[in-house]
Amino acid sequence: MDAAVHDRSPQVEQAPSKGPLVYRQSRWTRLTHWIWAFTLFFMLLSGLQIFNARPQLYIGQESGFSYDNTVFQIGAMNTENGPRGFTRIFGHTFDTTGVLGWSGPPGQERARAFPSWATIPSYYDLGTARVVHFFFAWVLSATLLVWLVAGLLNGHIARDLWPRMKDFRRLPGDIAAHLRLKFHHAREYNALQKLAYGGVLFILLPLVIVTGLAMSPSVDSLLPWLNEVLGGRQTARTIHFTVMVLLVLFFIVHMLMILAAGPINELRSIVTGWYRTDPPGSDGERSP
């Protein structure tokens, strides 16, 4: 009878063990991460204010009424129902009243490409916006250059960011796992992270800096070939704006991945450097 009682006793499942904490992010990585986040925030909002002064993008060296090279435009127009905001992309027009082109508090709407809450300053002030934008652009450029030199010297780029053949072999599996919201928590970055971070650090950020320099008359006088390589000053401005959009999209996806993968663990990593990995032998453990 005692045996029967023991056979019917409930089985207590043990809680899954936590994986070890590993030191994933160095002080320098964490510092530059927050500097870039801070500078890009001010560059974005001040850049939108600068864009409001000329809310059109062109392809080529010049622009004006005699040219037909506009590829993007935000504006306002009068209609039978009153002023309406619009956004025109490659000749296709979309009504964006209330957000782009025509926005503001009820009864105080005005023609404005990007709304006041999305720009620095919130009121129209091109001079202040340019000062803010250029200041943080130089901070971004200097920090990125120092990070690049330090990353090459201390091996961070080769060790943590440079993709290897095994990363490309893992890429289909990583994509499938991310689509299923199944994440691996390991010391090393996975293939998608390496490609995403590498794309931002080695392509998008340098490109936004180079196109910004190409729009400067002083830099143009020193390096006239830079403007020509990029297809003209107006093309450089269009590329500059496009890269900004890509950086915003990266930020949105980045934040969604942090929330999906475990925000406490991810934030602890970028604040303190310590990261909780998967338990040894678990499904999340990566094979070499």
Salt bridges, closest charged atoms under 4 A:
ASP95 OD2 - ARG84 NH2 3.10
ASP160 OD2 - HIS156 ND1 2.81
ASP160 OD2 - ARG159 NH2 3.42
ASP160 OD1 - ARG187 NH1 3.71
ASP167 OD2 - LYS194 NZ 2.99
ASP174 OD1 - ARG286 NH1 3.47
ASP220 OD2 - ARG233 NH2 2.79
ASP278 OD1 - HIS185 ND1 3.10
